[in-house]
Amino acid sequence: MATQYEISGTTAKGIAGSVESGVAEGALPPGAALPPVRRLAEELGVSAGTVATAYKELRQRGIVVTHGRGGTVVASAPAVASRRPPKVPEGLRDLAGGHPDPALLPALVPPSRLSPGARSHRSAPRLARLEDAVRGWLGADGIAAEHVTFAHGALDLIGRVLSVELRPGDSVAMEDPGYHHLLDLVPALGLRMVPVAVDDEGMRPDALRVALRAGVRAVVFSPRAQNPYGGCFSAARRDALAGLLRDRPDVLVVENDHASEVADAALYSLTGAGTARWVHVRTVSKFLGTDLRWAAAACDPVTLARHDGRLLLTSGWVSHLLQETVHGLLTDGSTRALVARARETYALRRTALAGELAARGIASRAASGMNLWVPVRDESAAVNGLRSYGWWVAAGARFRLASAPGVRISAAGLEPAEAERLASDFATVLGESEATYGG
């Protein structure tokens, strides 16, 4: 409780800093109530306006939320905390991380094969040959790739774009359930999240319509392999969403195609459907390796200029050594063959687990990608129950804003025999849980 942590400070900045420290240290957990403005002002010997200013700063930075008469409480995912999953207990099969199967990743290009030009950025911030490869890569899926840029991963690029386009307090439409690191990133930028429900075809038009009416300034979504739900746009769904966004040229459209080559689904992109401000982001971590912190994006010229201007003021450019490595892998025939095999393997493993679960009466969402989302009544009971059988899965709370409970299972490295055993154990756990709840 907040009463167990003594907030200090005589200025708005000092009070805000004290609260932030309490949240970061865990003394003020998510949901903890802060003292009413006037009461805290009396305790600290400052004006009510000073405390109100401190609370406002904390709200803008995503650390607290205010519920009217319900008072001010620590946010469910405060910007100074993290949705990072707990450490995998020793001896458990890790199905929570969501990482690709190492056996399906290519070997990195040895440094001796890098060209001399890769060791200098003086000619240009981006290697021309990698730009050409990216334009071909994106263009094959119908993405307008005249304007492209690079970054140190998808989150790095999305965070930079949002920070130059929006201001603290602006709202962003986010998938719910959605990718937990994005759900951390947005409030850390001082932005407000508006949850948008998803289904097997991605963002639902009715939910996006409500968010647009609420005044969101940006929309962030995955067109396929949506994490954790697995949804992927159909042509009809893409057209329905485009119809809503076409009348809102002031809204930035951020398309996070994070799994691209291993998504096992066609791409129906919104970026070519009449949207004025847009960025299509791709990373290679899911099929070339998680240590390759590189992403490419195609975008409208204004977004390109703003992103690259901010990049110049921070890291300056993306390592040419990294760019050369990515180029070597993207253009290598044996690597492309391995990626194709990975895509087929992930699809087989995902559908095999979904089939085994369905055979036992357990519904799951797994239209594309590497993960399955399994709705459950009690996340803790499901996670702890599976733990007792040797499985470690992700509780859905890390991925949710307002959606119903569930757990996420990564099937990337799950062999068919394991899928059968996991489904059987899951059925037992859910049966025990239902018995606890009385059916």
TAMOHU-V887444 format. One record per helix or strand. SS is the DSSP state (alpha for helix, beta for strand). FROM is the first residue (numbers start at 0). LEN is the number of residues. If there is no record, write none. Layout:
{{SS FROM LEN} {SS FROM LEN}}
//
This chain:
{{alpha 1 3} {alpha 11 14} {beta 32 1} {alpha 36 8} {alpha 47 13} {beta 63 3} {alpha 67 3} {beta 71 3} {beta 92 2} {alpha 101 3} {alpha 110 3} {alpha 115 4} {alpha 127 12} {beta 147 4} {alpha 153 12} {beta 170 6} {alpha 179 9} {beta 191 8} {beta 201 2} {alpha 204 9} {beta 217 4} {alpha 234 12} {beta 251 5} {alpha 259 3} {beta 277 6} {beta 294 5} {alpha 300 13} {alpha 319 11} {alpha 332 27} {beta 364 1} {beta 370 5} {alpha 378 10} {beta 390 2} {beta 393 2} {alpha 395 4} {beta 405 5} {alpha 415 22}}
//
